[in-house]
């Protein structure tokens, strides 16, 4: 099967292509070079006047795992209020903030997304995360396993274990959970909450173990670096949502000692304490630090106004946030001496000063970070807003006058208290393609995604040119997944199944001796049943693995 | 069955027959007959050890109206019934993750009502969560942290037999606790409750199940320093409740548990909610967690898969092209007794005793091989059991762990998944 996409305007930053009219050829599931003149083109699409980009990649979106199901259970009204009514979709589903898995797959594809990563996979719950993602059609997926509040690691660190042992455990976890990265959430803080501690700063010692969050961050960052895992440690820093937390965020950046570090939903970690409301923007300080430190990357976690639900492993802060629950109901769970989960519904209000500032702070970070390769477009779905608001967010970043119009509609003090009104930058299509395609692929080490050169997997989104970028990005003309057309004119055309991206760093299997003993003595399941095999992924879970290479430092 | 299969002794086998899903069993297989050699409780011995029927071949034969037929005939007849049905009900739903996926795919295609056989018990917890949420914990946390366990009701050791052995009377715990010092409070336990036998530090508050909610609410009021204008609540002097509140506040990690299957009285979701709100309020200053126990017949498994695929765990309709939840309207027993449903598809792959309820509504039954229905259904297809006849996945009661299930013997029985997919092929 040979497909020709003719004369589209191509934005492919991974290959330096900035709006050039080009033909693209697809053979089976991959992009290929121009075929010889005598080869028959099976299907041709005339893309004159249309924009062509690689399929978009979301590197941080909560689409799988027990916490999402808790949110669905907690909010049946969310489902009632917004049922799916789209005959083009082969299966039914519902709910806006935490859509059913089937609907999540359709809606992502309908916007031109072809890959998405669940950033909070609790190791013991990894099977569920992968099952839900396997039931998220069309998308390829992957997960980041959470460490840093699990008692096994904290025991190692409390004993000042050799870094090699930490590396072995991290690598074992990546294998056992079939994940592509490691995330730490409020390092040590979730564990501390189980000892009834309600606050833990970066350099405070955690109860029982007497180690600091800084140690946890630096040891895990080093482990990933030494193992050659492409994605740096994915950090949900201490003091989520706490006014004044930008200092902790800046200190957390330093905790990496110059090693790569990814700070997630950084908007929620960029707050100062100035002004009458004791709540201010520290976006400038945060953006300056990102600009100055090339080892640091971040995704924003933009908020949008309206009803959503916040889902986080950070029980320490989610429990504190339950006072803001809207509607007034919430769930917190301690989980398996590994982590936790807090689910708090929330309504961001444009006339509320703090919420309106959060909106402005997110946009400020986008606009003040210079390098689009190191900042990523997320709403921390569903925490800041459902992922379906991405096209609106793209327009806010690409269209200054639209942004200014929106700024006039929110709490009147925000314009005076933020730099947003003075930021004239408008993201170009090229920069948008970096931030949503080439950048995520690079930082995850995905060699054959996020670009349109020969050899790449044929995940391609085609948009109709429209000055209203929201309209443009919410309804692609065509989306191809692995060479199959899956969306036509914004509607699902064909449903394919995805695969799971994983990494497989090497480790000394001797670690299983101490792990097996640990599981036997303290855990409720055996180590053998904890590990997920490749066969299980492909068969009963239903999403076969794709292995991304690790390159240990010093090896080129 | 291939009786030439090598007999095996399988370690680290997970059990599907109660919500604890213990995975430390050793199961021995001899000529297709299973026996749990190590760590088997009563429920698990019964589930694994189900004797092979005397006429093995006959027990694996599909039937139409009680007469043996070929699998193809049974599938075709089932497809005809489903196609003709105006208002089909999918009940039972005792299967594994793959079976739940196949069930929902078919239900969505033909527009069925979906109601698990354990919905009555499940929905008591669900309604409480939907209304106000909860703060919970999971089994490994309990095993390592609990210092005060408060049990509402009587059913922990009968419905989850190894709970005390594995999670309360465990010899070793992670944080240096002397587990023999753990304290147990039984509220509403019958005198024959055996929990106390292995624990010296037990306090008992006898009461009827219907009074459990009043006690939880009184405790909550006292936690919040609200005065109670009654000397005793459900027969328990206020002073004793105050004493318990002090112990809950002083505990480092208290746990409040119940099994909603026991709360078999009207509006029992309010009892669950009272327990949950008590726990939440204790966490203003101290740590306390709820641990909803229970589960059988793949109820948590079906609930989880249905929740991620439709937004709802059970008692929902896919008849109108989008999921609708209603715990009363879509109660399967009601739909059958009032003959609102015109067809029942009953799935019960774990327990031959869990047969379809009596009703005048025609039925298609996918039952664990060996099941004897009281009256012959229109179509009966014997099915394989997950974790015995084929691999799969089952959810534990805390819903955080999903245990992998192994195939332990070779039979020619098909899984629920395979049969539902074959029926779909005939539609």
Interface residues (C-beta under 8 A of the other chain):
Chain A: X64 X66 X68 X69 X72 X73 X74 X75 X76 X78 X79 X80 X83 X84 X85 X91 X92 X93 X94 X95 X100 X101 X102 X122 X124 X125 X127 X128 X131 X132 X135 X151 X194 X195 X196 X208 X319 X325 X328 X329 X330 X331 X332 X333 X334 X335 X336 X337 X338 X343 X521 X522 X523 X524 X525 X526 X528 X529 X532 X536 X539 X540 X541
Chain B: X12 X14 X23 X24 X97 X98 X101 X105 X108 X126 X129 X130 X131 X132 X133 X134 X135 X136 X137 X138 X139 X140 X141 X143 X144 X145 X166 X167 X172 X173 X174 X175 X252 X253 X283 X286 X287 X289 X304 X305 X307 X308 X309 X310 X311 X312 X313 X318 X321 X322 X323 X324 X325 X391 X392 X393 X399 X400 X401 X402 X403 X404
